[in-house]
Amino acid sequence: MRWSYSASRSFKKCQRQWFYKNMVASAKARDPVRRRINLLSKLQSVSAWRGRIVDQVISNTVIPGINRGAPVMLREAKAQARALFDRQLLFARNHSIASFDTKPSDHGDDFCLLHGMEYGAPPTDDELNVAWEEIAQALANLYALDAVKAPLKAADHVIAQRALQFDLMDGVTVISYPDAIAFLDDTPPVIVDWKVHAFGDNDAWLQLAIYAIALARSSHNDFPPDFSAKPDEILLLEAQLLTNLVREHRLDAAQIEETEEYMMSSAYEIACLTEGKKYEELNAADFMPAIHPESCQSCAFRAPCWESAHAH
């Protein structure tokens, strides 16, 4: 079983949502139900889509420019974001899950499915205008945040969206995707995680702590030779790109212990419910639905979940 911070939050919010995304969804399965669930798992709210575009531009344009020693100017980053925004919106407007007969990977960066298009509430022009304005603002704020720019520019190498994984316990692998890891010559690495939230009130130290533990237990060919770092040595930067706020986190022994306990207890709870069974041996009815009904309104799996409820 693969465990991640986002999966743990999903399981806590709605076990059935976790089941559909982590046990049912499959792009390779011959079963049309599993392929449909996989497409549903790609649905995004407008706010999530907005954040994803920011992620893509930073990861695919801004950071490669830093690594080349040829920084990308803000106007170029915004132009890339606008082109991506327009292409993905066009794709979302012209594709429905019911008529989808290709693989998402066939469409590259153009691929986008919006929740409202599938569930009868397409985004309004006002929502789309706000989304674009916030994308542009998030990028502008990134370029103005010296606390983030400094370690990225000083780094020997920056890796974006690197998959980090390690064995947590028997049968459970932790996987995480830090937005950026900056490797510096004479100091421990810096992990940067950016958020595109309108309020930015939540402190993401636990998520970043998981990244730090994962980095400390990982090794990859694109890491510096003989790389070694302890979680409490790694500087963690949480950049709230819409509120122009950077939170700096450094872990102490108590926080590391708390983080490890969180991972173990969450993974154990999921493992106890699934008991090592595969998709064919499980049923949606085995998993509790969301406690709060409003959670269902934004859920990508609302249709199959309700269909399953009526079937039973």
Secondary structure by P-SEA (a helix, b strand, c coil): ccccaaaaaaaaacaaaaaaaccccccccccaaaaaaaaaaacccaaaaaaaaaaaaaaccaaaaaaacccccaaaaaaaaaaaaaaaaaaaacccccccccccccccccbbbbccccccccccaaaaaaaaaaaaaaaaaaaacaaaaaaaaaccccccbbbbbbbccccbbbbbbbcbbbbbccccbbbbbbbbcccccccaaaaaaaaaaaaaaccccccccccccccccbbbbbbcccccbbbbbbbcaaaaaaaaaaaaaaaaaaaaaaccccccccccccccccccaaaaaaccaaaaaaaaaaac
